[in-house]
Amino acid sequence: MTAVSCLTGNQREIQALAREFAMKEVFSLANELDPLSKEMPDELIRKMGEIGFFGVMVPEEHGGLGLGVLEYALVTEELSRAWMSVGSIIRCGSLPRGLRRDRLAELQPKAARGEYLGAFSLSEPEAGSDVANLTCRAELRDGHWILNGAKMWCTFADRADYIILFARTSRVPANGKRHQGISAFFIEKDSGSFPQGMQATPVRKIGYHGWQTFELGLSDVRLPEPALLGEEGKGFYIGMVTLDVARIHTAARAVGVARGALEDAIEYAKQRVQFGRPIADFQAIRFKIACMAAEIEAARSLTHDACRLYDAGLPCSQEASMAKYIASEMAERVTSEGLHIHGGAGYTTDFAAQRYWRDARLTKIFEGTSEIQLRILSDTLLGKAESSE
Ligand SMILES: Cc1cc2nc3c(=O)[nH]c(=O)nc-3n(C[C@H](O)[C@H](O)[C@H](O)COP(=O)(O)OP(=O)(O)OC[C@H]3O[C@@H](n4cnc5c(N)ncnc54)[C@H](O)[C@@H]3O)c2cc1C
């Protein structure tokens, strides 16, 4: 029984809806814009908002669809099959924990409609895998927070309506626990601009086009006191609390992009003729395609298992890490095979095979690299190593 055959009628419906949208509205746009490193248009975001893609997991009373993480993963896979950046942007419709209730009630319905989208700024030049090493500082002066420092890799920072940004509000305590003293801030801004004191430099990426990723320099960025999210010094937990969903989301993105590689490879292999017959007749190609399909199905099943645990309210951190690790490693292999099946054509921007390969490569890096997932899993299996924190 495949992962998909275990879905309910409603789950199949939302999957079919997302599939139709992805292949009608997203796929050709991705093929046109990605080679030019261009951004996804506002009109696409508006259409996605109308359908409800930004609010899959948002409760109905806040204007969302009120569904589970499994439905979120199904939508993510379909959109990512067409363009991973589009499967990624749907997460920008979820507001952060720690937001005051009245603000949540005001903003969440807009966010669920895709009209109020956020960016997330945790990473820094010297704090990537080791996020607790962050040094960006925030000080409370005369009723305002003043932020100084550097952030790295903030995707969508320009077009977002707000940025959730992490900064240190107190020194590392004597107990050496570096995650203490980090606070989270809700920086509201106009879409298309940056707050005063924030300089943004786009990163020159090799993929994940459709939106820009920025290095941010903060010099005396001034925020009103209520911009602090939750308790001062406890911001690290705001960042970490959504990690299971973020890892499941990334696993689903990896499965989606790998499926794109498989479907395109099948189509190409059937029509490309060499030695007088379609290359799909050669066993070397047939076995590659069979392996790709088997690997995708295994990663999807693991991802859906993690979703079902999460939706049942059960712990799923291990399973989410495993799914993220397995799916992203799989996606790199499968998209590379997809490119190979296209021969020289796969190495051109005339086919999407190279786009899947470039995007799949990223799933091994963000939301915790493969090594960080293995570290989490081995710490659970073996206990922490003496040399680690
Ligand atoms: C295109 C793109 C978009 C991004 N968007 C965002 C965003 O919107 N917001 C945001 O906050 N961040 C974002 N990120 C940042 C991303 O999460 C980090 O790149 C990631 O966490 C890795 O950090 P790093 O790049 O500093 O690599 P490093 O941490 O420097 O890692 C370098 C290498 O060392 C390995 N390594 C590190 N520590 C260990 C260890 N303990 N054991 C074994 N190996 C280890 C890593 O696995 C990796 O192979 C984005 C990154 C990219 C590339």
The ligand as an ORCA input file, in Angstrom:
! r2SCAN-3c Opt
* xyz 0 1
  C      19.110     29.726     -0.174
  C      19.061     29.763      1.332
  C      17.969     30.328      1.968
  C      17.945     30.430      3.374
  N      16.887     31.062      3.983
  C      16.939     31.305      5.328
  C      15.952     32.129      5.974
  O      14.994     32.592      5.346
  N      16.113     32.418      7.287
  C      17.159     31.950      8.028
  O      17.238     32.248      9.231
  N      18.106     31.136      7.457
  C      18.008     30.815      6.131
  N      18.987     30.031      5.530
  C      20.143     29.599      6.327
  C      20.250     28.101      6.519
  O      19.352     27.663      7.496
  C      21.728     27.816      6.879
  O      22.478     27.973      5.678
  C      21.943     26.435      7.465
  O      21.402     26.347      8.760
  C      23.443     26.055      7.516
  O      24.187     27.057      8.129
  P      25.535     27.597      7.420
  O      25.175     27.956      6.023
  O      26.085     28.675      8.273
  O      26.506     26.363      7.372
  P      27.500     25.899      8.539
  O      26.756     25.781      9.811
  O      28.708     26.751      8.513
  O      27.870     24.446      8.049
  C      28.941     24.177      7.114
  C      29.105     22.653      7.038
  O      29.548     22.159      8.320
  C      28.670     21.144      8.767
  N      28.551     21.193     10.227
  C      28.293     22.272     11.009
  N      28.233     21.910     12.300
  C      28.447     20.574     12.349
  C      28.496     19.603     13.392
  N      28.297     19.929     14.664
  N      28.735     18.313     13.064
  C      28.931     17.963     11.767
  N      28.897     18.821     10.739
  C      28.640     20.115     11.016
  C      27.342     21.455      8.086
  O      26.501     20.302      8.032
  C      27.809     21.927      6.718
  O      28.062     20.831      5.896
  C      19.009     29.893      4.124
  C      20.096     29.297      3.476
  C      20.140     29.233      2.104
  C      21.348     28.616      1.443
*
